[in-house]
Amino acid sequence: MRELDVLLTRYLENQFDRAGNAEKAAFNALLSLSDPELVAYLLLGESPDDPHMIDVVQRILLPTDP
């Protein structure tokens, strides 16, 4: 899904390198989820159970400067 690709790529390009090990692990765990789960968390506002994953989802959804 194009919307997910845009969000995930933006995070990778702008934030992943600066992330700590826990955040990187949570991001990798997020990538292992099914597309419907990713849509729920990144596009529909649902929240994962894992607190580390919640933090990553919030960082992914942060707007970036143009």
N, C-alpha and C positions, 0 to 999 in steps of 0.2 A: 504494500500500500504506500503510495507516494508520500502521504502526510507523515507516516512513521519514518520513512527514509529521511525526510527533511529534518525532523526533530533529532533523530539519532545521529545523523551525520554532523549536524551543527554542534551537538554535544561533543562528539569525537574530535572535531576540528578545534573547538574553542575551550574545552574544559578537561577532557580526559587526561591529558599529559600532566596537568597540575593536581589531579585527584590523588588522594591517599590510597593506600592498599585496600582498605575496607570499601571505599567508594568504587574502586576499580572492580573489586570482586562482586559488589552488588550490581554494577552495570553489566558485567558478564553474566550474572544470574538472570538479570532482566532480559538479556538477549536470548536466553534459552527458553523463554516463555512462548506460548503459542500466540499467533497474531490476534485472536480475539481477546486474550488477556492484555496484550500490549495496547490494543485499541481502548480497552476499558480503562487502563491506567493513564495513558498518554492523551487520549482524545475525549473520553467520557467523564473524567474526573473521579473515577473510583480509586480507592487507595489499597495498595498491597498490604499484606499482614506484616511483612518484615520491615522494621524501622529503618534499616540501612537502605532498603529498596525505596522506601518512601522518600528519603533524602535525595536519592538519585533521580527519582521521577520529578521531584520539585526542581532540581537543578536543570534537568532536561527542559522543563517547561519555562524556565526563566527566559525572558526576552533578552536578545543580544543587541548591541548597538549595530546600526546598519553600516 
